Amino acid sequence: MTPPALDTLAFRRLMARWPTGVAVVTAREKDHDYGLTVNALLSVSLEPPTLLISLTEIADTTPVIARTGAFGVSFLSAAQRDLSDRFARTIPPEEKFRELAFVRGTLGPALLQGATATLECRVRQTVPLLDHTLFAGEVVAVGPGEDATPLVFHRSSYGEAAGETSVKLPAAGPRHA
Ligand SMILES: Cc1cc2nc3c(=O)[nH]c(=O)nc-3n(C[C@H](O)[C@H](O)[C@H](O)COP(=O)(O)O)c2cc1C
């Protein structure tokens, strides 16, 4: 077998240079809520609208999604760093949801208030891969969310995306017609 081109730490450091948004993925089973922070999330298809998440097999939420076939996604705003930290901690699921403001989706998962958008997905395909499980979920419901600055993860720390509202035009200089 050829040796890996990168060791784990080097790969981690390299991927830290790839900025991403941050979301909380949630699931519900037998009146219990589960959730974790994710940034391994991408849109895979427009028709039908489908997104892909990659979850470590040791997360509490992973087997719940596998069994229930549904999950919720809340895109975090810059004001929700504390929730990103909370949902990334290995603590009992009920502690993650303590005094949390959320609405209940039609499929059951909690959808966080203050998120920039919320989605509910039905699992279309599940792919076990190495120590993760990939879930392709068809988006069956969306919430518009807050018109807020999104939370960004880059170089292992949080930042804020400067959106349309923060674009600054140069005070002087050439202008395009
Ligand atoms: C910014 C950020 C992004 C993360 N992205 C993922 C991810 O995409 N998939 C994943 O399985 N874990 C991801 N994690 C780690 C999980 O949130 C973490 O392992 C969490 O503790 C799992 O919950 P549990 O241990 O209570 O089951 C991320 C953590 C952070 C801080």
The ligand as an SDF file (V2000), in Angstrom:
LIG
                    3D

 31 33  0  0  0  0  0  0  0  0999 V2000
  -17.3380   24.0330   13.0330 C   0  0  0  0  0  0  0  0  0  0  0  0
  -17.5520   22.5570   13.2590 C   0  0  0  0  0  0  0  0  0  0  0  0
  -17.9170   21.7440   12.2010 C   0  0  0  0  0  0  0  0  0  0  0  0
  -18.1290   20.3690   12.3910 C   0  0  0  0  0  0  0  0  0  0  0  0
  -18.5220   19.6040   11.3160 N   0  0  0  0  0  0  0  0  0  0  0  0
  -18.7840   18.2860   11.4970 C   0  0  0  0  0  0  0  0  0  0  0  0
  -19.2790   17.5210   10.4050 C   0  0  0  0  0  0  0  0  0  0  0  0
  -19.4880   18.0090    9.2900 O   0  0  0  0  0  0  0  0  0  0  0  0
  -19.5470   16.1990   10.6340 N   0  0  0  0  0  0  0  0  0  0  0  0
  -19.3360   15.6160   11.8570 C   0  0  0  0  0  0  0  0  0  0  0  0
  -19.5980   14.4270   12.0120 O   0  0  0  0  0  0  0  0  0  0  0  0
  -18.8920   16.3360   12.9310 N   0  0  0  0  0  0  0  0  0  0  0  0
  -18.6240   17.6590   12.7610 C   0  0  0  0  0  0  0  0  0  0  0  0
  -18.1970   18.4040   13.8270 N   0  0  0  0  0  0  0  0  0  0  0  0
  -17.9710   17.7510   15.1200 C   0  0  0  0  0  0  0  0  0  0  0  0
  -19.2900   17.4550   15.8510 C   0  0  0  0  0  0  0  0  0  0  0  0
  -20.0860   18.6160   15.9770 O   0  0  0  0  0  0  0  0  0  0  0  0
  -18.9440   16.8930   17.2490 C   0  0  0  0  0  0  0  0  0  0  0  0
  -18.2400   15.6700   17.0520 O   0  0  0  0  0  0  0  0  0  0  0  0
  -20.1050   16.6510   18.1570 C   0  0  0  0  0  0  0  0  0  0  0  0
  -19.5780   16.4560   19.4560 O   0  0  0  0  0  0  0  0  0  0  0  0
  -20.9300   15.4470   17.8890 C   0  0  0  0  0  0  0  0  0  0  0  0
  -21.9590   15.3570   18.8640 O   0  0  0  0  0  0  0  0  0  0  0  0
  -22.0290   14.1490   19.9610 P   0  0  0  0  0  0  0  0  0  0  0  0
  -20.6080   13.8370   20.3390 O   0  0  0  0  0  0  0  0  0  0  0  0
  -22.8220   14.7010   21.1110 O   0  0  0  0  0  0  0  0  0  0  0  0
  -22.7370   13.0380   19.3010 O   0  0  0  0  0  0  0  0  0  0  0  0
  -17.9560   19.7940   13.6660 C   0  0  0  0  0  0  0  0  0  0  0  0
  -17.5850   20.6140   14.7370 C   0  0  0  0  0  0  0  0  0  0  0  0
  -17.3790   21.9760   14.5360 C   0  0  0  0  0  0  0  0  0  0  0  0
  -16.9910   22.8630   15.7060 C   0  0  0  0  0  0  0  0  0  0  0  0
  1  2  1  0
  2  3  1  0
  2 30  2  0
  3  4  2  0
  4  5  1  0
  4 28  1  0
  5  6  2  0
  6  7  1  0
  6 13  1  0
  7  8  2  0
  7  9  1  0
  9 10  1  0
 10 11  2  0
 10 12  1  0
 12 13  2  0
 13 14  1  0
 14 15  1  0
 14 28  1  0
 15 16  1  0
 16 17  1  0
 16 18  1  0
 18 19  1  0
 18 20  1  0
 20 21  1  0
 20 22  1  0
 22 23  1  0
 23 24  1  0
 24 25  2  0
 24 26  1  0
 24 27  1  0
 28 29  2  0
 29 30  1  0
 30 31  1  0
M  END
$$$$
